Amino acid sequence: MTVSPRERIVDYHNETKHHVPLFLLSAMDVRRAARQLSCTQEIASDGFFSLGMLAEFDRSLEEHGSWFYRNLFWEAGAVGQVLYLEAEAAGCRGTGIGCYFDEAVHEVLGIGGRRFQSLYHFTVGMAVDDPRLLTRPGYAWEMVPGGAMAGGGAGTLTGSGA
């Protein structure tokens, strides 16, 4: 019997011990907006979901000092790492979205000023091979006779390391 990716996610969610209640606040198709806000990248609109992580910016810096700025990004990165791992465990893939229009995100959410700031965006879905991306060995010792990469990937090593 074939199980769809959506069914896998639902089954995975139902089998986990620690449930976080999620609530549907409004039913609407936001794929176009997600794509536009993420620098028109298809990955933001074509997966199971995409999200933006926001932080209480001004209050955090006022309470902890300017050193805490990088901590906000560390925390967002830690959440992203959990999303990567949970996506893999559920049989799908996740990826961070490095390009997004933060001011447009704030506008869509109806927030102004610096109270909240958009720090990191992420999406989860099924893997899509991108023929523009190549796997090449980084080191000569990764090459095996015949030009193939150890571990089964194909590639060649050029003098420039590219």
Helices and strands as residue ranges (DSSP letters): H 5-15, H 31-37, H 43-46, E 49-56, H 57-64, H 68-89, E 93-97, H 102-109, E 116-125, G 140-142
